[in-house]
Amino acid sequence: MKQLIKSLLLIAICAMPAFAMAQPESFEVTTSGGKATIQDFALAYCSQFDAGTFERQALQGFKNGNSNHCDVDIENGYARFRSREYSVLNTLEVCCWNLKKNNEKLIAVNRVSEGGDGLDESFLEFYRYNAKTGMMKRTKAPFVDAPRPIDMVDLSVASDELVHEVKSAKNEDANKYQPIFMLPREGQDITFRMADPDAIPKALQRVCTLIWNGSKFTVDR
């Protein structure tokens, strides 16, 4: 029986990342008139999830607008909902960028969990919004090059041994070096840090920037 319980627990743990990454593929954005705002995008996204999920909790927050838990900045195209469950701080961020086509926008949705007994986690997804169709459709991350763990190491002061350790880490050992994204409250660039703030000495870490060029993001290396 103990072995069965261990096996079931292992299956559940392995399934958690896939569940957390499951995102709606496309959905309609309802506006109260005029152009869609960041609040409309946040409401449309959160409406796709079942009752009892964190996204549904955020839905109510975005409906109510600014509060201790919620920040909706229509002018800067940024919305955030935060809620603490025991020692874990959950955050849902939504941000938008104008694209070269006047009727389209890029929407980023970032779900972050911080604190607790495990590593911090960040799940970042992108959508394209078309004002003519009123639809948000999931799209590939518009990265010129994907962020890497070694990007968050200050190579000017890190030893060769530490660089090798970070570059060669695999599977579970690599989790602590994964990026935790932060969408821009102001400006257009995304930043990211290490999942484990203590993975390497803080003096050797750097917060990295994904620079927006109007259509894609480039890592500032």
URJOSUL-V561789 format. One record per residue. N is the residue number from 1. RES is the residue in one small letter. OMEGA is omega in whole degrees, 0 to 359 (999 if undefined). D_CENTER is the distance of its C-alpha to the mean C-alpha in Angstrom with 2 decimals. Layout:
n & res & omega & d_center
N & RES & OMEGA & D_CENTER
N & RES & OMEGA & D_CENTER
This chain:
n & res & omega & d_center
1 & m & 180 & 38.56
2 & k & 180 & 36.61
3 & q & 178 & 35.70
4 & l & 180 & 34.57
5 & i & 178 & 32.32
6 & k & 181 & 30.81
7 & s & 180 & 30.29
8 & l & 179 & 28.62
9 & l & 179 & 26.31
10 & l & 179 & 25.35
11 & i & 181 & 24.67
12 & a & 180 & 22.46
13 & i & 180 & 20.41
14 & c & 183 & 20.09
15 & a & 185 & 19.04
16 & m & 181 & 16.17
17 & p & 180 & 13.46
18 & a & 178 & 14.80
19 & f & 182 & 14.82
20 & a & 183 & 11.30
21 & m & 181 & 10.26
22 & a & 184 & 12.92
23 & q & 176 & 12.00
24 & p & 183 & 14.76
25 & e & 180 & 16.20
26 & s & 181 & 17.81
27 & f & 182 & 19.04
28 & e & 177 & 21.11
29 & v & 178 & 20.23
30 & t & 179 & 23.03
31 & t & 179 & 24.10
32 & s & 182 & 26.76
33 & g & 182 & 28.53
34 & g & 183 & 27.98
35 & k & 178 & 24.72
36 & a & 179 & 21.39
37 & t & 179 & 19.36
38 & i & 177 & 15.77
39 & q & 178 & 17.11
40 & d & 180 & 18.38
41 & f & 180 & 15.13
42 & a & 180 & 13.41
43 & l & 181 & 16.59
44 & a & 181 & 16.89
45 & y & 185 & 13.54
46 & c & 180 & 14.14
47 & s & 183 & 17.75
48 & q & 187 & 17.10
49 & f & 183 & 16.57
50 & d & 176 & 19.54
51 & a & 179 & 21.12
52 & g & 179 & 20.26
53 & t & 178 & 16.51
54 & f & 180 & 14.05
55 & e & 177 & 13.09
56 & r & 175 & 16.82
57 & q & 178 & 17.09
58 & a & 179 & 14.58
59 & l & 180 & 16.71
60 & q & 178 & 19.72
61 & g & 180 & 18.17
62 & f & 176 & 17.23
63 & k & 183 & 20.75
64 & n & 180 & 22.37
65 & g & 187 & 20.68
66 & n & 179 & 20.56
67 & s & 177 & 21.37
68 & n & 183 & 20.77
69 & h & 191 & 17.59
70 & c & 178 & 16.49
71 & d & 179 & 16.23
72 & v & 181 & 16.82
73 & d & 184 & 17.78
74 & i & 182 & 19.21
75 & e & 182 & 20.87
76 & n & 177 & 17.88
77 & g & 182 & 15.60
78 & y & 176 & 13.04
79 & a & 181 & 12.55
80 & r & 173 & 11.24
81 & f & 180 & 12.54
82 & r & 178 & 13.15
83 & s & 180 & 15.45
84 & r & 175 & 17.02
85 & e & 187 & 18.50
86 & y & 183 & 21.07
87 & s & 183 & 19.59
88 & v & 176 & 15.90
89 & l & 179 & 13.79
90 & n & 181 & 11.13
91 & t & 172 & 8.88
92 & l & 179 & 7.58
93 & e & 174 & 7.02
94 & v & 183 & 8.60
95 & c & 180 & 10.19
96 & c & 178 & 12.97
97 & w & 174 & 15.23
98 & n & 176 & 18.82
99 & l & 184 & 19.95
100 & k & 174 & 23.51
101 & k & 186 & 24.58
102 & n & 184 & 25.27
103 & n & 182 & 24.41
104 & e & 175 & 20.88
105 & k & 172 & 17.47
106 & l & 180 & 14.10
107 & i & 175 & 11.34
108 & a & 176 & 7.56
109 & v & 184 & 5.68
110 & n & 178 & 2.40
111 & r & 185 & 4.49
112 & v & 173 & 5.95
113 & s & 183 & 9.61
114 & e & 178 & 12.02
115 & g & 183 & 15.75
116 & g & 183 & 18.09
117 & d & 183 & 19.98
118 & g & 179 & 17.33
119 & l & 171 & 14.74
120 & d & 181 & 11.49
121 & e & 177 & 8.62
122 & s & 178 & 4.91
123 & f & 186 & 4.27
124 & l & 179 & 3.21
125 & e & 181 & 6.49
126 & f & 177 & 9.19
127 & y & 172 & 12.37
128 & r & 179 & 15.72
129 & y & 178 & 17.78
130 & n & 184 & 21.54
131 & a & 181 & 23.63
132 & k & 180 & 26.74
133 & t & 183 & 25.52
134 & g & 185 & 23.16
135 & m & 168 & 20.67
136 & m & 180 & 16.95
137 & k & 181 & 16.66
138 & r & 182 & 13.86
139 & t & 178 & 14.20
140 & k & 177 & 13.62
141 & a & 183 & 11.20
142 & p & 180 & 13.69
143 & f & 172 & 13.98
144 & v & 173 & 17.60
145 & d & 185 & 16.96
146 & a & 175 & 14.07
147 & p & 180 & 13.08
148 & r & 177 & 15.46
149 & p & 183 & 16.12
150 & i & 177 & 19.31
151 & d & 184 & 17.68
152 & m & 176 & 16.86
153 & v & 177 & 20.56
154 & d & 186 & 23.11
155 & l & 181 & 25.58
156 & s & 182 & 28.26
157 & v & 182 & 28.85
158 & a & 179 & 27.52
159 & s & 178 & 30.27
160 & d & 180 & 30.75
161 & e & 180 & 30.45
162 & l & 178 & 27.00
163 & v & 179 & 25.80
164 & h & 180 & 27.30
165 & e & 181 & 25.74
166 & v & 183 & 22.16
167 & k & 186 & 22.91
168 & s & 181 & 24.75
169 & a & 181 & 22.49
170 & k & 176 & 21.84
171 & n & 184 & 20.63
172 & e & 180 & 20.06
173 & d & 182 & 21.21
174 & a & 185 & 18.35
175 & n & 183 & 15.61
176 & k & 180 & 16.16
177 & y & 183 & 15.59
178 & q & 184 & 12.15
179 & p & 169 & 9.54
180 & i & 186 & 7.34
181 & f & 175 & 5.46
182 & m & 180 & 6.90
183 & l & 185 & 7.52
184 & p & 173 & 11.33
185 & r & 173 & 13.43
186 & e & 183 & 16.27
187 & g & 187 & 16.85
188 & q & 187 & 14.93
189 & d & 176 & 13.36
190 & i & 175 & 9.90
191 & t & 177 & 10.54
192 & f & 182 & 9.70
193 & r & 180 & 11.90
194 & m & 180 & 13.27
195 & a & 178 & 12.23
196 & d & 181 & 15.83
197 & p & 181 & 17.12
198 & d & 181 & 20.53
199 & a & 173 & 20.10
200 & i & 179 & 22.37
201 & p & 184 & 24.29
202 & k & 180 & 22.35
203 & a & 182 & 24.89
204 & l & 180 & 23.82
205 & q & 173 & 20.08
206 & r & 172 & 18.52
207 & v & 186 & 15.36
208 & c & 182 & 14.65
209 & t & 170 & 14.05
210 & l & 187 & 12.96
211 & i & 181 & 15.83
212 & w & 180 & 16.00
213 & n & 180 & 19.45
214 & g & 178 & 19.62
215 & s & 181 & 18.42
216 & k & 179 & 16.28
217 & f & 177 & 14.51
218 & t & 179 & 16.61
219 & v & 177 & 16.02
220 & d & 183 & 18.41
221 & r & 999 & 20.53
